[in-house]
Amino acid sequence: MESMTFRELTDRMMLLYTEREFAEALQLVQQHADRFPDQSARTTFWKMCLLSLSGRPAEVISVFQKGLDAGLWWAASQFGDPDLDAVRELPEFQQLMAVSQEKYAEARSLIPRDRILLLPDPPASGKYPLLIALHGRNGNKESDPEHWEVARQRGWLVLCPQSTQPLYPGAYCWDDPTLGLADLSFYYEQVLQEYQVDPQRVIIAGFSQGSGMALYAALKSNLPARGYIGIGTWWADASELVCERKDLRAYFVTGEKDHTLERAREIQDTLRKNNVQIAEEVHPDLGHAFPADFAASFDQAIKFILE
């Protein structure tokens, strides 16, 4: 256990959480959280939720206070988590939420736009095909580039933009689509100033909420995307995904064990009603994650979109 990665800790904790083994999940997080100081905002929030679920409100307040004292903060939307129902109305918790909101507002005003670019070998044509790949909710620019490396290997210039909508230190979301569109337009124009891009080979993609934001942007014609690739696609309101263009092709990678599968299918139905051509690749044993052989998925998606 000592050599576990943060992903392994997350998966193990979530398994215990799903099994309602809250005390064991809390013990696991307490044992390993200090090994991941860059994830302290997330692990502190886990502790608060698990303590609340375990009926230990005084300790929730203590952990919350220590987190704030250490410089942490969380967006107000985080405290709507049902796991905190037992403590949310406590005066002490309300006071700490107010402090957190002050810290959040200050931090948000200082957040710059940021990105990662994966640069392939220069194309013979001189113009790069461009893939714009968005992180999921609670993610950042570092979340998924390893998965999109296959695109770089296939000759695509890969832009992994970071949202400017923070949830807590190091974690961002696409909750406000208007702000998301502004960010994506900025990043796209920035890339155009730095590289020659083939406008006939621009694809936008994403994971989870990032895939929903990617689809929203493509449908709104804010970016000249020829196609869309969604992994574990999720968006809060599928009815917002109204098509303003008819030439988009959308490729979905879904898992039958994904808790967001029903929403992904709802989104697909909405696209069909708008006459958008779609294809779906289904993995029976996949949850809310990238498939192990994502290179094959990427190749199939590109074939469907471009051919």
GUMAR-766827 format. One record per atom (N, C-alpha, C): x, y, z. Coordinates in steps of 0.2 Angstrom, whole numbers, padded with zeros to 4 digits, always signed. Atoms other than C-alpha are relative to their C-alpha. Layout:
N
XYZ...
***
This chain:
307
+0004-0006+0000+0000+0000+0000+0004+0006+0000-0004-0006-0001+0014+0012+0004+0002+0003-0007-0002-0002+0006+0019+0013-0015-0006+0002-0005+0006-0001+0004+0001+0016-0021+0000+0007-0003+0001-0006+0003-0002+0030-0033-0006+0004+0002+0006-0004-0002-0015+0044-0030-0006-0003-0004+0006+0003+0004-0026+0036-0044-0002-0007+0004+0002+0007-0004-0025+0019-0034-0003+0002+0006+0003-0002-0006-0029+0028-0018-0007+0002-0001+0007-0003+0001-0044+0037-0026-0005-0006-0002+0004+0006+0002-0050+0020-0034-0002-0004+0006+0001+0004-0006-0048+0011-0017-0005+0003+0004+0005-0004-0005-0057+0025-0007-0007+0000-0003+0006+0000+0003-0071+0026-0020-0004-0007+0001+0003+0007-0001-0074+0007-0019-0003-0001+0007+0002+0000-0007-0075+0008+0000-0006+0004+0001+0006-0005+0000-0087+0023-0002-0006-0003-0003+0006+0003+0003-0098+0014-0014-0003-0006+0004+0002+0006-0004-0099-0001-0002-0002+0003+0007+0002-0004-0006-0103+0012+0012+0004-0002+0006-0005+0001-0005-0088+0007+0022+0004+0006+0001-0003-0007-0001-0085+0025+0027+0005+0000+0005-0006-0001-0005-0074+0022+0042+0006-0003-0003-0006+0003+0004-0062+0011+0032+0002+0004-0005-0002-0004+0005-0062+0023+0018+0003+0006+0003-0003-0005-0004-0058+0037+0031+0007-0002+0002-0007+0002-0002-0044+0027+0038+0005+0000-0005-0004+0000+0006-0037+0024+0021+0003+0007-0002-0002-0006+0002-0037+0042+0017+0005+0004+0005-0004-0003-0006-0030+0048+0034+0007-0003-0001-0006+0003+0000-0016+0035+0032+0005+0002-0006-0004-0001+0006-0010+0040+0014+0000+0008-0002+0001-0007+0003-0016+0059+0012+0007+0004+0000-0006-0004-0001+0001+0066+0018+0005-0002-0006-0005+0002+0005+0010+0057+0004-0001+0004-0007+0002-0004+0006+0001+0068-0009-0002+0007+0002+0001-0007-0002+0003+0086-0003-0003+0004-0005+0003-0004+0005-0002+0093-0020-0008-0002-0001+0007+0002+0000-0019+0084-0018-0003+0002+0007+0002-0001-0007-0022+0091+0000-0007+0003+0000+0007-0003+0000-0038+0101-0005-0005-0006-0001+0005+0005+0001-0046+0085-0012+0000-0005+0006+0001+0005-0005-0041+0073+0002-0003+0003+0006+0003-0003-0005-0046+0086+0015-0007+0000-0001+0007+0000+0001-0063+0087+0007-0003-0007+0001+0002+0007-0001-0064+0068+0007-0001-0001+0007+0000+0001-0008-0060+0068+0026-0007+0003+0002+0006-0004-0003-0074+0081+0029-0006-0004-0002+0006+0004+0002-0087+0070+0019+0000-0006+0004+0000+0006-0004-0082+0054+0027-0001+0000+0007+0001-0001-0007-0082+0061+0044-0008+0002+0001+0007-0001+0000-0099+0068+0041-0005-0006-0001+0004+0006+0001-0106+0052+0035+0001-0005+0006-0002+0005-0006-0098+0043+0050-0003+0003+0006+0003-0003-0006-0108+0055+0062+0005+0003+0005-0005-0003-0004-0093+0064+0068+0001+0008-0002+0001-0007+0002-0098+0083+0066+0006+0004+0002-0005-0004-0003-0085+0090+0078+0007+0000-0004-0006+0001+0004-0071+0082+0068+0000+0003-0007+0001-0004+0006-0078+0089+0052+0002+0007+0000-0001-0007-0001-0077+0106+0059+0008+0001+0001-0007+0000-0002-0059+0103+0065+0004-0001-0007-0004+0002+0006-0053+0096+0048-0001+0006-0005+0002-0006+0004-0062+0111+0039+0005+0006+0002-0004-0006-0003-0053+0124+0050+0007-0001-0002-0007+0001+0001-0036+0116+0048+0001+0001-0007-0001-0001+0007-0038+0116+0029+0000+0007-0002+0000-0007+0001-0042+0134+0029+0006+0003+0002-0006-0003-0003-0028+0138+0040+0006-0001-0004-0005+0002+0004-0017+0129+0028+0000+0004-0007+0000-0004+0006-0022+0141+0014-0005-0003-0005+0004+0003+0005-0035+0129+0006-0007+0004+0000+0006-0002+0001-0052+0134-0001-0004-0004-0005+0004+0004+0004-0067+0127-0010-0005+0004-0003+0006-0004+0003-0080+0134-0022-0006-0002+0004+0006+0001-0004-0097+0136-0014-0004-0006-0003+0003+0006+0003-0104+0122-0026+0002-0006+0003-0003+0006-0003-0093+0109-0017-0004-0002+0006+0003+0001-0007-0103+0111-0001-0007-0002-0001+0007+0002+0002-0119+0106-0010+0000-0008+0000-0001+0007+0000-0112+0088-0009-0005-0003+0006+0005+0003-0005-0126+0077+0000+0004-0003+0006-0004+0003-0005-0112+0069+0010+0001+0004+0006-0001-0005-0005-0111+0085+0020-0007+0002+0003+0007-0002-0002-0130+0085+0024+0000+0001+0008+0000+0000-0008-0126+0081+0043+0003+0006+0003-0003-0006-0003-0116+0097+0045-0001+0006-0003+0000-0006+0004-0120+0109+0032-0004+0006+0004+0004-0005-0003-0133+0119+0043+0003+0002+0007-0003-0002-0007-0122+0120+0059+0003+0007-0001-0003-0007+0000-0117+0138+0063+0007+0000-0001-0007+0000+0001-0099+0133+0064+0002-0001-0007-0001+0002+0007-0099+0125+0047-0002+0006-0005+0002-0006+0004-0108+0140+0040+0005+0005+0000-0005-0005+0000-0095+0152+0046+0006-0002-0004-0006+0003+0004-0081+0141+0039-0001+0001-0008+0002-0001+0007-0090+0141+0022+0001+0007-0002+0000-0007+0002-0091+0160+0022+0008+0002-0001-0007-0002+0001-0072+0161+0025+0003-0004-0006-0002+0003+0006-0069+0148+0011-0002+0004-0006+0002-0003+0006-0079+0158-0001+0004+0007-0001-0004-0006+0001-0069+0174+0003+0007-0002-0003-0006+0003+0002-0053+0164+0000-0001-0002-0008+0002+0002+0007-0061+0157-0016+0000+0006-0005+0001-0006+0004-0066+0174-0023+0007+0003-0001-0007-0003+0001-0048+0181-0020+0004-0004-0005-0004+0004+0004-0040+0166-0028-0002+0000-0007+0003+0000+0007-0052+0166-0043+0003+0006-0004-0002-0006+0003-0047+0184-0047+0007+0000-0003-0007+0000+0002-0029+0179-0049+0002-0006-0004-0001+0006+0004-0031+0163-0059+0002+0002-0008-0001-0002+0007-0022+0165-0076-0002-0006-0005+0001+0005+0005-0026+0155-0092+0006-0004-0001-0005+0004+0000-0015+0140-0094-0001-0006-0005+0001+0006+0005-0012+0125-0106+0006-0004+0000-0006+0004+0002-0001+0111-0112-0001-0001-0007+0000+0002+0007+0003+0108-0130+0005-0006-0001-0004+0005+0002+0009+0092-0137+0002+0001-0007-0002-0002+0006+0019+0095-0152+0003-0006-0004-0003+0006+0004+0022+0082-0166+0005+0002-0004-0005-0002+0006+0035+0082-0180-0004+0004-0004+0003-0005+0005+0032+0096-0192-0003-0004-0006+0003+0004+0005+0019+0090-0205+0003+0002-0007-0003-0001+0007+0025+0089-0224-0004+0006-0003+0004-0005+0004+0010+0101-0229+0002+0007+0004-0001-0006-0004+0016+0114-0216-0005+0002+0005+0006-0001-0004-0001+0114-0208-0001-0006+0005+0002+0005-0005-0005+0105-0192-0007-0002+0001+0007+0002-0002-0021+0095-0189+0000+0002+0008+0001-0002-0007-0027+0101-0172-0005-0004+0004+0005+0003-0005-0035+0092-0157+0000+0004+0006+0001-0004-0006-0042+0102-0143-0003-0005+0005+0002+0005-0004-0044+0090-0128-0001+0003+0007+0002-0003-0006-0053+0096-0112+0000-0005+0006+0000+0004-0006-0051+0089-0095-0007+0000+0003+0006+0000-0003-0065+0084-0084-0001+0004+0006+0001-0004-0006-0073+0092-0069+0005-0003+0006-0006+0002-0005-0060+0092-0054+0006-0001-0003-0006+0001+0003-0047+0091-0067+0004+0006-0001-0004-0005+0002-0033+0102-0074+0004-0002-0007-0003+0002+0006-0022+0103-0089+0005-0006+0000-0004+0006-0001-0011+0089-0082-0004-0006+0000+0004+0006-0002-0025+0077-0080+0000-0006-0006+0001+0005+0005-0026+0068-0097+0005+0000-0006-0005+0000+0006-0011+0072-0109+0003-0007-0002-0002+0007+0002-0005+0054-0107-0004-0003-0004+0004+0004+0004-0020+0048-0115+0000+0003-0007+0000-0004+0006-0019+0061-0129+0006-0001-0004-0007+0000+0003-0001+0057-0133-0001-0004-0006+0001+0004+0006-0008+0044-0146-0001+0005-0006+0001-0004+0006-0014+0059-0156+0006+0004-0002-0006-0003+0002+0003+0068-0155+0004-0005-0005-0004+0005+0003+0011+0052-0161-0003-0001-0007+0003+0000+0007-0001+0052-0176+0000+0006-0004-0001-0006+0004+0004+0069-0181-0004+0006+0002+0005-0006-0002-0009+0080-0172+0004+0004+0005-0001-0005-0005-0005+0096-0163-0005-0001+0005+0005+0001-0005-0014+0093-0146+0001+0006+0005+0001-0006-0004-0020+0108-0136-0004-0003+0006+0004+0002-0006-0025+0103-0118-0001+0007+0004+0001-0007-0003-0032+0120-0111-0003-0002+0007+0003+0000-0006-0036+0123-0093-0005+0005+0001+0005-0004-0002-0052+0130-0087+0002+0006+0005-0001-0005-0005-0052+0146-0077-0005+0001+0005+0005+0000-0005-0066+0141-0066+0002-0005+0005-0003+0004-0005-0058+0134-0050-0006-0003+0004+0005+0003-0005-0067+0122-0038+0004+0000+0007-0004+0000-0006-0052+0121-0026+0007+0000-0003-0007-0001+0003-0033+0123-0028+0002-0006-0004-0002+0005+0005-0027+0113-0043-0006-0003-0004+0006+0003+0004-0045+0108-0049-0005+0005-0003+0004-0004+0004-0056+0116-0062-0006-0003-0003+0006+0003+0003-0073+0114-0070-0002+0004-0006+0003-0004+0006-0083+0120-0085-0007+0001+0002+0007-0001-0002-0099+0124-0075-0003+0005-0004+0003-0006+0004-0102+0141-0084+0002-0001-0007-0002+0001+0007-0102+0137-0102+0002+0007-0004-0002-0007+0003-0101+0156-0107+0007+0001+0002-0007-0001-0001-0084+0157-0098+0004-0005-0003-0004+0006+0003-0079+0140-0105+0001+0002-0007-0001-0002+0007-0082+0147-0123+0005+0005+0000-0005-0006+0000-0072+0163-0119+0007-0003+0001-0007+0003-0001-0057+0152-0113+0002-0004-0006-0002+0004+0006-0058+0140-0128+0002+0005-0006-0001-0005+0005-0059+0155-0140+0007+0003+0001-0006-0003-0001-0044+0163-0132+0006-0005-0002-0006+0005+0001-0033+0147-0132+0000-0002-0008+0000+0002+0007-0038+0143-0150+0003+0006-0004-0003-0005+0003-0033+0160-0156+0007+0001+0001-0007+0000-0002-0017+0159-0147+0004-0005-0004-0003+0005+0004-0013+0143-0156+0001+0002-0007+0000-0002+0007-0017+0150-0173+0006+0005-0001-0006-0005+0000-0004+0164-0169+0007-0003+0000-0006+0004-0001+0009+0151-0165+0002-0005-0005+0000+0005+0005+0006+0138-0178-0004+0000-0006+0004+0000+0006-0001+0135-0195-0005-0006+0001+0005+0005-0002-0017+0125-0192-0004-0002-0007+0005+0002+0005-0027+0115-0205-0007+0001+0002+0007-0002-0003-0045+0122-0203-0004-0006-0002+0004+0005+0001-0051+0106-0211+0001-0006+0004-0001+0005-0004-0044+0095-0198+0001+0003+0007+0001-0003-0007-0049+0103-0181-0005-0005+0003+0005+0004-0004-0057+0091-0169+0001+0002+0008+0000-0002-0007-0062+0095-0151-0003-0006+0004+0001+0006-0004-0063+0081-0138+0000+0002+0008-0001-0001-0007-0064+0079-0119-0002-0006+0004+0002+0005-0005-0067+0068-0104-0005+0002+0005+0005-0001-0005-0083+0068-0093-0003+0007-0001+0002-0006+0002-0088+0086-0091+0003+0004-0005-0004-0003+0005-0074+0092-0102-0003-0002-0007+0003+0002+0006-0082+0081-0116-0007+0004-0001+0006-0004+0001-0099+0090-0113+0002+0007-0002-0002-0007+0002-0090+0107-0114+0002+0000-0007-0003+0000+0007-0081+0102-0130-0006-0001-0005+0006+0001+0005-0098+0096-0138-0004+0007+0000+0003-0007+0000-0106+0113-0132+0003+0005-0005-0004-0005+0005-0092+0123-0141-0001-0002-0007+0000+0002+0007-0093+0113-0157-0007+0001-0002+0007-0001+0002-0112+0114-0158-0002+0007-0001+0002-0008+0000-0112+0133-0155+0004+0003-0006-0004-0003+0006-0100+0135-0170+0006+0005+0003-0006-0004-0002-0087+0144-0159+0006-0002-0002-0006+0003+0003-0074+0133-0165-0001-0004-0007+0001+0003+0006-0072+0127-0183+0001-0008+0000-0001+0007-0001-0072+0109-0177-0004-0005-0005+0003+0005+0005-0075+0095-0190-0003-0006+0004+0002+0006-0004-0078+0082-0177+0001+0001+0008+0000+0000-0007-0080+0078-0159+0001-0007+0003-0002+0006-0003-0073+0064-0148-0002+0001+0008+0002+0000-0007-0081+0061-0131+0001-0006+0004-0002+0006-0004-0075+0049-0117-0004+0001+0006+0003+0000-0006-0087+0046-0103-0004+0007+0000+0003-0007+0001-0098+0061-0109-0005+0001+0005+0004-0002-0004-0107+0071-0097-0001+0007+0000+0002-0007+0000-0116+0088-0097-0006+0000+0005+0005+0000-0005-0128+0094-0083-0007+0000-0004+0007-0001+0004-0142+0099-0096+0001-0002-0007+0000+0002+0007-0143+0089-0112-0003+0004-0005+0004-0004+0005-0156+0101-0119+0004+0006-0002-0004-0006+0002-0142+0115-0120+0004-0002-0006-0005+0002+0005-0133+0105-0133-0004+0000-0007+0004-0001+0006-0143+0112-0148+0005+0001-0005-0005+0000+0005-0135+0110-0164-0001+0006-0005+0000-0006+0004-0131+0126-0174+0003-0001-0007-0004+0001+0006-0122+0117-0188-0002-0008-0002+0002+0006+0002-0126+0101-0198+0006-0005-0002-0005+0004+0003-0109+0095-0204+0005-0003+0006-0004+0003-0005-0102+0089-0187-0001-0007+0001+0000+0007-0002-0098+0071-0183+0002-0001+0007-0001+0001-0007-0098+0065-0166+0001-0008+0002-0002+0007-0002-0089+0049-0159+0000-0001+0008+0000+0001-0007-0093+0043-0142+0003-0007+0002-0003+0006-0003-0083+0031-0131-0003-0001+0007+0004+0001-0006-0094+0024-0118+0002-0007+0004+0000+0006-0004-0093+0011-0104-0006-0002+0003+0007+0002-0003-0108+0000-0098+0000+0001+0007+0000-0001-0007-0102+0002-0080+0001+0007+0002-0001-0007-0002-0100+0021-0081-0007+0003+0003+0006-0003-0003-0112+0030-0069-0003+0005-0004+0002-0006+0004-0114+0044-0082-0003-0003-0007+0002+0002+0006-0120+0032-0096-0007+0002-0002+0007-0002+0001-0138+0036-0095+0000+0008-0003+0000-0007+0003-0134+0055-0098+0004+0000-0007-0003+0000+0006-0122+0051-0112-0005-0002-0006+0005+0003+0005-0136+0041-0121-0005+0006-0001+0005-0006+0001-0148+0056-0118+0003+0005-0005-0004-0004+0004-0135+0067-0126+0000-0002-0007+0000+0003+0007-0134+0056-0141-0007+0000-0003+0007-0001+0003-0153+0056-0143-0001+0007-0002+0001-0007+0002-0153+0075-0143+0004+0001-0007-0003-0001+0006-0140+0075-0157-0003-0003-0006+0003+0004+0005-0149+0062-0167-0006+0005-0003+0006-0005+0001-0165+0074-0166+0002+0006-0004-0002-0006+0004-0154+0088-0173+0004-0003-0006-0003+0003+0006-0147+0076-0187+0007+0001+0000-0007+0001-0001-0130+0075-0181+0002-0007-0001-0003+0007+0001-0120+0060-0187+0004-0002+0006-0004+0002-0006-0114+0050-0172+0001-0007-0001-0002+0007+0000-0105+0034-0169+0001-0002+0007-0002+0001-0007-0103+0025-0152+0004-0007+0000-0004+0005-0002-0090+0013-0146-0001-0002+0007+0002+0002-0007-0096+0003-0131+0005-0005+0003-0004+0005-0004-0085-0006-0118-0003-0003+0006+0004+0003-0005-0094-0018-0107+0003+0000+0007-0003+0000-0007-0082-0018-0092+0003+0007+0002-0003-0007-0001-0077+0001-0093-0005+0004+0004+0003-0005-0004-0082+0013-0080+0001+0007-0002-0001-0007+0002-0080+0032-0080+0007+0001-0001-0007+0000+0001-0063+0031-0088+0002+0000-0007-0002+0002+0007-0053+0030-0104+0001-0007+0000-0001+0007+0001-0052+0013-0111+0008-0002+0000-0007+0001+0000-0035+0004-0109+0003+0000-0007-0003-0001+0007-0032+0003-0128-0003+0006-0003+0003-0006+0003-0037+0021-0131+0003+0002-0007-0003-0001+0006-0025+0021-0146-0005-0002-0006+0004+0003+0005-0037+0010-0155-0007+0004-0001+0006-0005+0000-0052+0021-0150+0001+0006-0004-0001-0006+0003-0044+0036-0156+0001-0001-0008+0000+0002+0007-0040+0028-0173-0007-0001-0003+0007+0001+0002-0058+0023-0175-0004+0007-0001+0003-0006+0000-0064+0040-0171+0002+0005-0005-0002-0004+0005-0053+0049-0183-0002-0003-0007+0003+0003+0007-0058+0037-0197-0007+0002-0001+0007-0002+0000-0076+0040-0193-0001+0008-0002+0001-0007+0001-0074+0059-0193+0003+0003-0006-0004-0003+0006-0062+0062-0207-0002-0004-0007+0001+0004+0006-0067+0048-0219-0007-0001-0002
***
